[in-house]
Amino acid sequence: MAVMNPTPEDITLRGINYESDDGTEFDGFELTSDVSTFEGRNVGVLFLHGLRGFALGAGISPVAHPLARAGVRCLTINKRNSGKGYVTSDFAEIDRDIRGGVEWLLDQGCEDVVIWGRSLGATEAAYYQGKRNDDDVDGLVLAAPFADIRERSTRGYFEAISDEPDEAYESFVADARELVEDGRETEIVALPRPVGDDIEYIPMTAEAFLSYRSPESACATIDWVPKIDVPNLLVPHAADRNVTPAEAEEIADAYPGSTSVDVHPVEADHFFTGAESEVAGVTADFLRTL
């Protein structure tokens, strides 16, 4: 299991507060170093963690450290779906929190802003930019990107508990819809998820489950990238059991012809364990192209 390491002595870690554009207050962390600019430019990178993660979780801060040393202002944020907040969150509202992070970086004087998301965070980044076409965002990095968390990957979960996974998934969705229709949208459902040879059960309210995992959910990267026109870097994990490079290629193929897209597979697990410096280097190369 990936673990979080202490912040290196040469990195300045500062707790911050920011406000979502619906007025909700959240917190996060700024990572900087004695190098004040990235090759003479004020560049900010907004990091979005994965499923049930936190601002400084595995797969985030070890990538931010080398970038901070290079003069990038790194901001990693907690959002309404961080940690146990995922249980009751609504995926459709995540863009509000992302906008708050973008505004915070702009307030610090960042002239170029890039959104960097891992796993679910990659889908959130695509959702944000595809939905808003934010002129303040200069590029996206989608790391370990799922093509379709909404339906395809969730159907696969049910293979661990049923010989008819499609039927099991559809029944689970139908039961969640019935709870919402009956006014019991806050009732907890238990989503099965295979982990190695075991099964874990992810608690979510019926309403939250539908917002992330139902066919009508907005939580599918491939639905949003056709609307994106800023440069993109995709970093799939070639040794990842969760997300294969084929999904990144599918995402890349969904972009409009006018969008610059680069795909750089990395031999690593879902958290970049042991390859964080490579991922940071690829990200820095991407920043130089903007």
C-alpha positions as CSV (number, residue, x, y, z in Angstrom):
1,M,0.0,0.0,0.0
2,A,1.3,3.5,-0.8
3,V,2.2,5.5,2.2
4,M,2.6,9.3,2.8
5,N,6.2,10.4,3.5
6,P,7.1,13.4,5.6
7,T,7.6,16.8,3.9
8,P,11.3,17.3,2.9
9,E,13.1,20.0,4.7
10,D,13.7,22.1,1.6
11,I,9.9,22.3,0.9
12,T,7.8,24.9,2.5
13,L,4.4,23.4,3.4
14,R,1.7,26.0,4.3
15,G,-1.9,25.3,5.3
16,I,-4.4,27.4,3.4
17,N,-8.1,28.1,3.3
18,Y,-10.0,28.7,0.1
19,E,-13.6,29.3,-0.9
20,S,-15.6,27.3,-3.4
21,D,-17.5,29.5,-5.9
22,D,-20.8,28.5,-4.1
23,G,-19.3,30.0,-0.9
24,T,-18.4,26.8,0.9
25,E,-15.1,27.0,2.8
26,F,-12.4,24.3,2.4
27,D,-8.7,23.9,3.2
28,G,-5.6,22.6,1.5
29,F,-1.8,23.0,1.4
30,E,0.6,25.1,-0.6
31,L,4.0,23.6,-1.4
32,T,6.8,25.9,-2.5
33,S,10.6,26.2,-2.2
34,D,13.3,28.8,-2.2
35,V,13.0,28.9,-6.0
36,S,10.3,31.6,-6.6
37,T,9.5,31.1,-10.3
38,F,9.4,28.3,-12.8
39,E,12.1,29.4,-15.3
40,G,11.0,33.0,-14.9
41,R,7.3,32.3,-15.0
42,N,4.7,32.3,-12.2
43,V,3.2,28.9,-12.6
44,G,0.6,27.3,-10.4
45,V,-0.4,23.6,-10.4
46,L,-3.7,22.6,-8.7
47,F,-3.6,19.0,-7.5
48,L,-6.8,16.9,-7.3
49,H,-6.6,13.6,-5.3
50,G,-8.3,10.4,-6.1
51,L,-11.1,8.4,-4.6
52,R,-11.6,9.0,-0.9
53,G,-8.2,10.7,-0.7
54,F,-6.9,13.8,1.0
55,A,-4.9,16.8,-0.1
56,L,-1.6,15.4,1.0
57,G,-2.3,11.7,0.2
58,A,-0.2,9.2,-1.7
59,G,0.3,9.9,-5.3
60,I,0.1,13.7,-4.8
61,S,2.6,15.3,-2.6
62,P,5.6,13.2,-3.8
63,V,4.9,14.5,-7.3
64,A,4.5,18.1,-6.0
65,H,7.8,18.1,-4.2
66,P,10.1,18.1,-7.3
67,L,7.8,20.6,-9.0
68,A,8.0,23.0,-6.0
69,R,11.8,22.7,-6.1
70,A,11.7,23.8,-9.7
71,G,9.8,27.0,-8.7
72,V,6.2,25.8,-9.3
73,R,3.6,27.0,-6.8
74,C,1.7,23.7,-5.9
75,L,-1.7,23.7,-4.4
76,T,-3.3,20.5,-3.3
77,I,-6.9,20.8,-1.9
78,N,-9.5,19.1,0.1
79,K,-12.9,19.2,-1.5
80,R,-16.4,18.2,-0.6
81,N,-15.6,14.6,-1.6
82,S,-12.4,14.3,0.4
83,G,-12.2,11.3,2.8
84,K,-15.5,10.4,4.3
85,G,-17.1,13.4,2.5
86,Y,-17.3,11.2,-0.6
87,V,-20.1,9.2,1.1
88,T,-22.5,12.1,0.8
89,S,-21.0,14.2,-2.0
90,D,-22.5,15.1,-5.4
91,F,-20.0,14.7,-8.3
92,A,-21.8,17.4,-10.2
93,E,-20.8,20.0,-7.6
94,I,-17.0,19.3,-7.7
95,D,-16.4,22.0,-10.3
96,R,-17.3,24.6,-7.7
97,D,-14.4,23.5,-5.5
98,I,-12.0,23.3,-8.4
99,R,-12.8,26.9,-9.4
100,G,-12.1,28.0,-5.8
101,G,-8.6,26.4,-6.1
102,V,-8.0,28.1,-9.4
103,E,-9.0,31.5,-8.0
104,W,-6.7,31.0,-5.0
105,L,-3.7,30.4,-7.3
106,L,-4.6,33.5,-9.3
107,D,-4.7,35.5,-6.2
108,Q,-1.2,34.4,-5.4
109,G,0.0,35.9,-8.7
110,C,0.1,32.8,-10.9
111,E,0.0,33.7,-14.5
112,D,-0.2,30.1,-15.8
113,V,-2.5,27.6,-14.1
114,V,-2.6,23.9,-14.7
115,I,-5.0,21.4,-13.2
116,W,-3.4,18.1,-12.3
117,G,-5.7,15.2,-11.3
118,R,-5.0,11.6,-10.4
119,S,-7.6,8.8,-10.9
120,L,-11.0,10.2,-9.9
121,G,-9.2,13.6,-9.8
122,A,-8.4,13.2,-13.5
123,T,-12.1,12.8,-14.3
124,E,-12.8,15.8,-12.1
125,A,-10.2,17.9,-14.0
126,A,-11.7,16.9,-17.4
127,Y,-15.2,17.6,-16.1
128,Y,-14.3,21.0,-14.9
129,Q,-12.6,22.2,-18.0
130,G,-15.1,20.5,-20.4
131,K,-18.0,22.0,-18.5
132,R,-16.6,25.5,-18.0
133,N,-13.9,26.2,-20.6
134,D,-12.2,28.3,-18.0
135,D,-10.0,30.9,-19.7
136,D,-7.8,31.0,-16.5
137,V,-6.7,27.4,-17.0
138,D,-3.8,26.9,-19.4
139,G,-3.5,23.1,-19.4
140,L,-4.6,19.8,-17.8
141,V,-2.6,16.7,-16.6
142,L,-4.7,13.6,-16.3
143,A,-2.8,10.9,-14.4
144,A,-4.1,7.3,-14.1
145,P,-7.2,8.5,-15.9
146,F,-10.3,6.3,-16.1
147,A,-12.2,6.6,-19.3
148,D,-15.6,6.0,-17.7
149,I,-15.8,5.7,-13.9
150,R,-19.6,6.4,-14.2
151,E,-20.6,3.0,-15.6
152,R,-18.0,0.8,-17.2
153,S,-15.6,0.5,-14.2
154,T,-18.5,0.2,-11.7
155,R,-20.0,-2.7,-13.7
156,G,-16.7,-4.4,-13.4
157,Y,-16.9,-4.3,-9.6
158,F,-19.9,-6.7,-9.7
159,E,-17.9,-9.4,-11.4
160,A,-16.5,-10.2,-7.9
161,I,-19.9,-11.0,-6.4
162,S,-22.1,-12.1,-9.3
163,D,-22.0,-14.4,-12.3
164,E,-24.2,-11.9,-14.0
165,P,-22.4,-8.6,-13.3
166,D,-24.4,-6.5,-15.7
167,E,-27.6,-7.6,-14.2
168,A,-26.3,-7.1,-10.7
169,Y,-25.1,-3.5,-11.5
170,E,-28.4,-2.6,-13.1
171,S,-30.3,-4.0,-10.1
172,F,-28.1,-2.0,-7.7
173,V,-28.7,1.2,-9.7
174,A,-32.5,0.5,-9.7
175,D,-32.5,0.0,-6.0
176,A,-30.7,3.3,-5.5
177,R,-33.1,5.2,-7.7
178,E,-36.0,3.7,-5.8
179,L,-34.6,5.0,-2.5
180,V,-34.2,8.5,-4.0
181,E,-37.7,8.4,-5.4
182,D,-39.1,7.4,-2.0
183,G,-37.4,10.3,-0.3
184,R,-34.7,8.1,1.3
185,E,-31.8,9.6,-0.8
186,T,-29.5,9.7,2.3
187,E,-29.8,6.0,3.0
188,I,-26.5,4.2,2.8
189,V,-25.8,1.7,0.1
190,A,-22.7,-0.5,0.0
191,L,-20.9,-0.6,-3.3
192,P,-18.8,-3.8,-3.7
193,R,-15.2,-3.2,-4.9
194,P,-12.7,-6.0,-5.5
195,V,-9.3,-5.4,-3.9
196,G,-6.9,-8.2,-4.7
197,D,-8.5,-11.4,-3.6
198,D,-10.9,-9.6,-1.2
199,I,-13.9,-7.4,-1.6
200,E,-14.3,-4.1,0.2
201,Y,-17.7,-2.3,0.4
202,I,-17.7,1.5,-0.2
203,P,-20.5,3.2,1.8
204,M,-22.3,5.9,-0.1
205,T,-25.7,7.5,0.1
206,A,-28.1,6.4,-2.7
207,E,-28.0,9.9,-4.0
208,A,-24.2,10.1,-4.0
209,F,-23.9,6.7,-5.7
210,L,-26.1,7.8,-8.5
211,S,-24.2,11.0,-9.0
212,Y,-20.9,9.1,-9.5
213,R,-21.8,5.7,-10.7
214,S,-25.1,5.6,-12.6
215,P,-25.4,5.6,-16.4
216,E,-26.7,9.2,-16.2
217,S,-23.8,10.5,-14.1
218,A,-21.5,13.1,-15.4
219,C,-18.5,11.2,-14.0
220,A,-17.0,10.0,-17.3
221,T,-13.8,11.5,-18.7
222,I,-14.6,10.6,-22.3
223,D,-17.8,12.6,-22.1
224,W,-15.9,15.9,-21.3
225,V,-12.7,15.8,-23.3
226,P,-14.3,16.5,-26.6
227,K,-15.2,20.0,-25.2
228,I,-11.6,20.8,-24.0
229,D,-9.3,23.0,-26.1
230,V,-6.3,23.6,-23.8
231,P,-3.2,21.4,-24.0
232,N,-3.4,18.1,-22.2
233,L,-0.9,15.5,-20.8
234,L,-2.1,12.0,-20.1
235,V,0.0,9.9,-17.7
236,P,-1.4,6.3,-17.6
237,H,0.2,3.6,-15.4
238,A,1.5,0.8,-17.6
239,A,1.7,-1.5,-14.5
240,D,-1.6,-0.4,-13.1
241,R,-4.3,-3.0,-12.3
242,N,-6.9,-0.3,-12.1
243,V,-6.4,1.8,-15.2
244,T,-4.6,0.5,-18.3
245,P,-2.9,2.6,-21.0
246,A,-5.6,1.6,-23.4
247,E,-8.0,3.8,-21.4
248,A,-5.7,6.8,-21.8
249,E,-5.5,6.1,-25.6
250,E,-9.3,6.0,-25.7
251,I,-9.4,9.4,-23.9
252,A,-6.8,10.8,-26.2
253,D,-8.9,9.8,-29.3
254,A,-11.9,11.6,-27.9
255,Y,-10.3,15.0,-27.9
256,P,-11.2,17.4,-30.8
257,G,-8.5,17.7,-33.5
258,S,-7.7,21.2,-32.3
259,T,-6.5,20.1,-28.9
260,S,-2.9,19.3,-28.2
261,V,-2.6,15.9,-26.4
262,D,0.4,14.0,-25.3
263,V,0.3,10.5,-23.7
264,H,3.2,9.3,-21.5
265,P,2.8,5.9,-19.9
266,V,4.8,5.2,-16.7
267,E,5.8,1.8,-15.3
268,A,4.2,2.2,-11.9
269,D,1.2,1.4,-9.7
270,H,-1.8,3.6,-9.2
271,F,0.0,5.9,-6.8
272,F,3.2,6.3,-8.9
273,T,5.1,4.5,-6.2
274,G,8.8,4.7,-7.0
275,A,8.2,6.7,-10.1
276,E,7.1,10.1,-8.6
277,S,10.2,11.9,-9.9
278,E,9.5,10.6,-13.4
279,V,5.9,11.8,-13.3
280,A,7.1,15.2,-11.9
281,G,9.7,15.5,-14.7
282,V,7.1,14.7,-17.4
283,T,4.8,17.3,-15.8
284,A,7.6,19.9,-15.8
285,D,8.3,19.2,-19.5
286,F,4.6,19.8,-20.2
287,L,4.6,23.1,-18.3
288,R,7.5,24.3,-20.5
289,T,5.3,23.8,-23.6
290,L,2.6,26.2,-22.4
